[in-house]
Amino acid sequence: MGSAFLRPRVLVAAALRGGEAAASGSILCSRSFASLATGTDIVSAAQGATLQKARSWDEGVSSKFSTTPINEIFKGKKVVIFGLPGAFTGVCSQQHVPSYKNNFEKLKAKGIDSVVCVAVNDPYALNGWAEILQAKEAIDFYGDFDGSFHKSLELDVDLSGALMGCRSHRWSAYVVDGKVQALNVEKKPSDFVVSAAEVILDQI
């Protein structure tokens, strides 16, 4: 198992490249840094938060706008989860999601039950994006529409300077039965250094 914990200090003024504009201004959403850490029970840390499975509007209506409890995603499973600032943005579309899509079989061979992508988006926009990236067969996409999941983990960040409002830091984690075994958080949302699938593969 490689390094189990890569968490550089946060730089909340984000310079988002690849179509993501520079973010600046007051930090309304961020705290000193994530409460999430190696050994943390992510289910307890995000108690009360729910996520929304990516789906079409019609599927949302037919499901009566159901949400997914955090416990259902993690308990009794080996999960690789990665969070990103938002659908249809540069680094997220061009590097982050493709990294996990392209390494899905390698993750599966290491016993991973599911690969989860979560972003502060509604589940309908996230679904459209996932379909464009042709990644839904490999990755389970979940919306954090109000940011409550990321706020509970203190992984939220204000990207109002990029006209995005409160979003998520770019991060990844390896979680076994709800317990965080490895956590990687980028220095700023435009970075793609420690949160790639290639890094998490060495941590499993």
Disulfide bonds with the S-S distance in Angstrom:
Cys29-Cys166 1.65
